[in-house]
């Protein structure tokens, strides 16, 4: 469906001029009635609209069910999204629905009083996965429509070429050994994606969560605590993989802005720890003829003594702007996206919805191109999904510190022990 796209603007004043429209304005009361016949132009902030198919799927389905509504996406570059939205909200922008890309930003906006209270809607949808992440002292200011968690993607063709069995229930030590072994075996057998390129046993992306969030989830650590010794074994393993050449090094990946999608879809990595959102991207790329990678998924590697499969994840949500131009319509859209109809719309393109059921799971694995083996299905049913980052008023400040020290560790700028001590000192003294 063709739709008008409002580009994200640097100046909030210009944004407000472009986004003004007919509607109630201000925060909607819980009992405000939406006229199903009155024409409404609903503005929704998004990132990378062209490359994020879930937005189009949701908007098309909602418009089909609500003929009086026209959705105008406010499209913002993915890398600029947090900064742009922060500026927009601070300037009193009237975009109706704000997509919460992560809980870190949500915590800041909710604490600042920039989002409308949707606690009454949350009470009606208490079975949503990830809903607890939006609990602010018993109140809710967003509803999740998508719940991602991390799994281990693997390239079957590379495993076949080097004669290794597909991963099933790896420990972290087994994962590291396998990654090093595949790197060596691929080089010896001449298994390369292209002349001059290396086939790595795995690819550990540059995000701090690749190390820190999984350590938090699997050790019962606390990223807000100011005590980060629980990070140590996970960093030691990540650095050893890098030193062994079993993954592309952090500095190269960062400076060259390497895409994890490219690393996996072009056959440069045999394994890839990544969020379940990548499934939709793979299915889309396959349908467009952009990749022919034969892939599967397995549970995230676990600690040696683990009795259950624990991973981490993060919900994505929609919130109603406190200054929404069409607040009643915005509330209706937010509730609909979290409903069964919204779940069906994104399930159809390979995105994992917050609302889960046996029927939705079956529909998900029935998608063309989706692996259906037992291990892939098991990966979709981890015993525990810990929140990627705890939600608190201090979350944003701590996140910045942890990210800066993560870069120091992975580039080798600061020895691990020193960086962990600095990390703890900064959180305790700069945040408190």
N, C-alpha and C positions, 0 to 999 in steps of 0.2 A: 504494500500500500504506500502510495506517495504521501508524504506529510511534510509540512513546513517545519524546518529545523531552526530554532533560535540558537545561534552560536553563543558560547560563553564569552562574556565581555570583561575587559579589564576594569572598566569603571562601573561601579554599581549604579550610579545615577543613570547611565545609558541603558543598563540592564533593566532598570525599573520602567523606563520609557518604552522599551520594546515589549516588555512583558505585561503591561497593563491590559486589562480586559474586563469583560462584564462578569459580575459575580458578587458574592456576599461580602468579601473582604474581611480581614481580621480572623481571630480564632473562632472556629465553629463550636457551638454548644453541642453536647452529646445528643440532645434530642432534636437538633435542627433537621428539618426534612428537606430532602433533595427532590426537586421537581424533575421527574423523568422526561418531561417534554421540553423544558427550557434549554435552548442551545448554550453549551458551555465550551470554552476553549481552556483546556487544562494544561498547564505547563509543568514539566517534570525534568529535573536536572539529571543528566546521565553523563557517562564518560565513553568515549570511543564508540559511538552509536553503530558505526559500520562494522566494527569488529566484535561487538558484544551482542550476539543474536537474541539473547533473552529479552532485551528491551523491546525490539520489534515484535517478538512473539506475544509479549504481554499487552503491548499497546494495540496491536491488531485485534486480539481477542476481546479486549475490553471495549473497544469501539464497536465491534460487531454486536456485543451484548448491550451496548448503550449508544444507540444511533444518534442521540442528541449531543454526544461528547466528541470533541476533536482534541486529540493530544498533540501538543507541540513540545518535542524534546528540546531541552537546553543542552546542547552538546558541548562538552568540555574535554580537552585533551586529558588522557588518563593521568599523566604525570603531574598535570597542573590542578587536578580535581580538588584535592583537599584545600589548597591555597585559595582557589577561586571561590569555592563554596563558603569558606571562612570569611572571605572579603564580602561576598554577596550578603550573607546573613548579618554581618556586622553593619552593613550599610542600609539595612531595612528592605532588602530586595523582596519582591512579592511573588517569586516563583512558588507555585502551589505545593508541589511535592518535591522533597529533597531525598535523593537516594543516598543511604548511608553505606558508603563503600566499606567501612570497617567500624568496629566498636570503639576504637580509639577516638575517632572524630566525633562519633555519636556522644560519647561521654562529655566531651567539651561543649558541644552544642546544647545538650540537655541541661548541663550545669549552668550554662549562660542564659537559660530561659528562652532559647531561640526556636524551640520546637513546641508544637501544640500537644497537649496531654491527650493520649488515646487509650488511657487505662481501661475505659469501658469496652473498647474493641478487643483489647488483650484478654479481658475476662471471658469473652465469647470464643476465643481461639487458644485456650490454655494448653492445647496439645501440640503446639508448634515447636519443632526442634529449634533450639537457639533462642527461644523467647526470653529465658532467664537472663541472657546477656544484656537485655534492655531494661532490666529492673533497676529503677533509680529510687531506692528507699520506698518501694511499694507502688511507685508510679511508672507508667510506660509512655515513652514519647516516640516510639517507632514500632512497627511490626515486621518481623522477618518474613521474606517470601522465598528465600533460598538458604540452604544450609550446606556449606562445603566442609569437607574433611580431607585430610591428606592420605594418599595411598602411594603405592610404588608402581609406577608404569614401567613396562619393559618391552623391548623390541624383540619379537620372536625370531626374526630372521638372523639377527646377530647371535643369539643364543644357539640357534641351529647351526650356524656357520662355524662356531668354535666348539660345538659338541657339548655344551653345558645344558643341564636341565633347567627348566623354567623355575623361577623363584616361587616359593609357596609360603612358608612361615619362617622367614629368616630372622636370626638374631642380628644385632648390629655388627658383631665381630664377623659373622658369616657373610653379611652384606659387604663389608670392607674387603674381606679376602676374595670374594667372588668378583668384585669390581676390579681389583688388581689383577686377578687371574685372567679375566676376559680381556683386559687391556693388553696384556702380554700375548695371549693366544691370538688375538685379532691381528696384532702387529706381525707375529710369526707366520700367520696364514695369509697375510696380505688382504685382510678384510678391511677395506676403507670405503667411506662414502664417496670420496672423490680423490683424484690424484693430489698428493701433498697433504691430505687431511688425516687426522688421527681418529680412530674409533676408541672412545673412552668407555671404560666399564660402567661408569655412572656420570651423572652431572648433578653437582650440588649447586643450586642457584645461589645468587648473592644475598638474598634476603636474610635478615638475622633470624627470622622464624625457622629457617631450615635447620638451624642448630638450637637456638634458644627455646623456641616454643615446644619442640618435641622433647627437649630435656625437661622443661617445666611439666609437661603432661605425663611423662613416664617416671618421674622421680618425686612427684608431689611437691615440686619446688614452687616458688612464688616469685614471679618477675618483678613484683612491686616491693619485695622485702628488703632489698639492700644487702642481701647475702647471696652470693652467686657461685659458691663452690660447686653447686650441683651442675653448673654448665661445663665444668672442667673435662670430664670424660668425653662428652659430645664434641667439644672443641678439639681435644687431642685426636680423636678419630678423623674429624674433618681435615685437620692439618696434615695428618699422616696420608690420607687419600690424595691430597694435593701434592705433597712432597713425592709420593710414589708415581705421580703422573696418571693416576687412575681417574681423575676428573680435571676438567679445565680449571686452571688456577683462578683465584678470585680477582687478582689485579687485572688479568687479561679480560675476564668476563665483564668487569666493571668499566674499564676504560673503553672497551670496544662495544659496550652496551649490548652484550650477547643476549639473544632471546632464548629462553628455555624451549620455546616451541620449535625454533629452528634447530637447536641441538638434537631434539628428539625426532622430529619429522624428517630430517635429512639423514638420519642414521649415524649421527656423530656420538650418540650416547646409547649404551645398551640398557641402562636403567635411569629412572628419573623420579625421585621423591617429589610429589607435587599435589596440589589440591584437585579435588574432583571436578572443579570447573573446567579443567583441561579436556575432559571428555567431550564436552560440547564443541570445543575448538577442533579436536581431532575429527569428530564426525562431520563437522562443517567443511574442513579441509579435504577430507576424503570425498565428500559429495561433489565438491568443486573441482576434483581432479588435481589438487595441489600437493597431495602426498599419497603414497601407496604403502605406508608403513603398516606392517602386521603387528598389532600390539595387544597386550593384555595388562591386567592389573592384579596386584597382590597386596596383602596387608602391609602397612608400614613395618619395617624391622622393629624388633622389640629387645628389651633388655634380657640378659641371659636368664634371669630368674623369674621372668614374667609368667603369670598364670593366665592372663587375659590379653586381648589385643587392645592396646591403648594408642590413640592417635590424637591429633588436635585439629581444630577447624574454626571456622568463623561464619556467622550468619551475615547475610546481606539484607538490608531492610529498606522500607520506604517510611518516610516521616512527613507529617504535615507541617509546613512552615508556619510559625506563629503569625506571620504577616501575609499568609496566603490570600490571593485575590479571590479564589474560589474554594473556600475552606470546606464547605459541605461536600462538594464534588471530590475534593482531595481526600477527605475521610473515607468516602465510598470507594475510591480507587485503592487506597491503602488496605482496606478490609478485603476487597475483592482479590487483590494480588496474593493475599495470605490464605485465601479460601481454596476449596477443591478445584474451582474453575481456573484460578490462577496457577495452581500446581499442575494441572493438566496441560496448560499452555506451555510451560517451560519444560515439563517432562518430555514433551513431543520433540524437543530439539536437543535433549541430552543434558539438561541442567537439573541438578538435584533440588527439589523443592523442600521447604521447611515442613510442609504438611506431608506426612508419609502414611502409606497404607499398603496392603498387599497388592491391591490393584495397580497402584502407581509404580511399585517396584516391578511388577510384571510388564507393565507398559514400557518402562525404562529399558529393561533388558530385551524387549522385543524390537527395539530400534535397529534399523539397518546399520551394520558396521559395528555394533556393540558386541564385545566378547561375551560369551555365555557359559564359559567353563566354570567349574565348581570353585576354583580359586578366585576368579573375578567376582563371583557372587559373594563369596565369603568376605572379600575385601570391602563389600558394601554393607557389612554388618559388624563393624567393630564393637567391642564390648563397652568401650568408653571413648567419647570424643570430648576432650578438654578444650576450653576456650583458648583461642590463640593468644589473647592478651586480656588479663583481668580488667574489668571496668571500674574506674574510680576517678575522683577529681584529679588525681596525680598521674593518671595513665599517660597522657600526652607528653608530659615532661620526662617521665621515666623512659618512655619509648625512644625519645630523642637521644638520651644518654646511652641507652643500650645499643642503639644503632651505631652511634659514633664509635663506641669501644669495640663493637663487632668488626667494623672496618679496620680498626687498628690491629686486631688479632689476626684476621684473615689475610691482611697484606704483610704481616710480619713486622709491622712498624713498632710494635710493643710486645714483649714476651707475654705469653698467656697468663702466667701467675700475676705479673704486674698489672696487666689490663683488667683482670678480674678484681684486683684490689682497688684499682682506680674507679672501676664501675661502681663498686660498693660505696666507696668514699663519696663519689659525686652524688649518688642517689640519696645517701644519708644527709649530706650537707647542703646540696642544692635544692632538694625536694623536701626532705624531712620526713 
